[in-house]
Amino acid sequence: MSVVIVDDTPTTLELMRAFVLRLEGREPVTFTDPGSGLAWCLENDPDLIIVDYMMPNIDGLEFIRQIRREPRHDSLPILMVTADHEKSIRYAALNEGATDFLNKPVDRMEFLARAKNMLALRRSQQALADRASSLAEAVKRAVEEIHDREHETIVRLARAAECRDPETGAHILRMAHYAQLIAGRMGLPPDFQEMLLRAAPMHDVGKLGTPDHILLKPGRHTPEEFEVMKQHTLIGYEILRESSSPAVQLAASIALHHHEKFDGTGYPRRLAGNEIPIEGRIVAVADVFDALTSERPYKKAWTFEAARAYLRENRGKHFDPSCVDAFLALWERVIEINRRFRDEEDAVST
């Protein structure tokens, strides 16, 4: 443990250095120039500072003031050396953050007792900090494990819906990464981006409640069939909405809102503009783009250029303009995501 001594009087400095050497395992670092001592303390992590009050250029009060401005030194023990009669100085030093005082002339027994107490305090602080760090790391690992299990559950439930749908398994991965890409470009918080990546695959979980003869119909739906098909947004919301998980709650909102349109002509609630939660507006772009550029039993895949033109044409109608702009601004990354998660049967012409 390092003990820094700052005193412009060489004889006093040497005396206190000798005292510190009596403390086993303590290394004294001494300075007669307060500026040099201050610079060293700000660049390093001493365990105890002993500083005189009366010094040129930087007195003890200013020294302590600058030390305490450094967040990592906010609890560092500091002993100030003052004359016994300097009560006002002591009060001022306490206000600046002095931990304790040494009287002039410095008494060996007093010095050793106070120094030992301050170093014991420092050891306790470090042990507490180490314990807090260990606990924080343990909590972080536990939370990560919970998130991993939660993500696995989400993906499995999403894949259960996909098994009843002609869409391919890679669709949920591509559209989720597209959604995260859009959120990042729009400057949304990193935590939201990560949660969106985990929640977006649940967008069509409500299709678990759609009858097979309607869900798997290869041709165009009748108006009556389409009304049944639209119910998957409400079914998905009901499946997910009561979860205590923030990610699943976000997934519930996505399930409900990803077929709303910016101009208010979507379903199920015909919301418009910013009435549609941002996650619904983002996933609408990601989902439609991937559906257009993926081959299905009932259609050929669109080219990337045709799908990009569709997004532009429907900017402000079907889609939130800011979401479209964010998506198209990162076009090279869009292509990279598509290639990374492409199904063998998804031969998309670029």
Stockholm file with secondary structure:
# STOCKHOLM 1.0

chainA/1-350         MSVVIVDDTPTTLELMRAFVLRLEGREPVTFTDPGSGLAWCLENDPDLIIVDYMMPNIDGLEFIRQIRREPRHDSLPILMVTADHEKSIRYAALNEGATDFLNKPVDRMEFLARAKNMLALRRSQQALADRASSLAEAVKRAVEEIHDREHETIVRLARAAECRDPETGAHILRMAHYAQLIAGRMGLPPDFQEMLLRAAPMHDVGKLGTPDHILLKPGRHTPEEFEVMKQHTLIGYEILRESSSPAVQLAASIALHHHEKFDGTGYPRRLAGNEIPIEGRIVAVADVFDALTSERPYKKAWTFEAARAYLRENRGKHFDPSCVDAFLALWERVIEINRRFRDEEDAVST
#=GR chainA/1-350 SS CEEEEECSCHHHHHHHHHHHHTSTTCEEEEESSHHHHHHHHHHSCCSEEEEESSCSSSCHHHHHHHHHTSGGGTTCCEEEEEETTCHHHHHHHHHHTCCEEEEESCCHHHHHHHHHHHHHHHHHHHHHHHHHHHHHHHHHHHHHHHHHHHHHHHHHHHHHHHHTSSSCHHHHHHHHHHHHHHHHHTTCCHHHHHHHHHHGGGTTGGGGGSCHHHHTCSSCCCHHHHHHHHTHHHHHHHHHTTCSCHHHHHHHHHHHHTTCCTTSCCSSSCCCGGGSCHHHHHHHHHHHHHHHTSCBTTBCCCCHHHHHHHHHHTBTTTBCHHHHHHHHHTHHHHHHHHHHTCCTTCCCCC
#=GC SS_cons         CEEEEECSCHHHHHHHHHHHHTSTTCEEEEESSHHHHHHHHHHSCCSEEEEESSCSSSCHHHHHHHHHTSGGGTTCCEEEEEETTCHHHHHHHHHHTCCEEEEESCCHHHHHHHHHHHHHHHHHHHHHHHHHHHHHHHHHHHHHHHHHHHHHHHHHHHHHHHHTSSSCHHHHHHHHHHHHHHHHHTTCCHHHHHHHHHHGGGTTGGGGGSCHHHHTCSSCCCHHHHHHHHTHHHHHHHHHTTCSCHHHHHHHHHHHHTTCCTTSCCSSSCCCGGGSCHHHHHHHHHHHHHHHTSCBTTBCCCCHHHHHHHHHHTBTTTBCHHHHHHHHHTHHHHHHHHHHTCCTTCCCCC
//
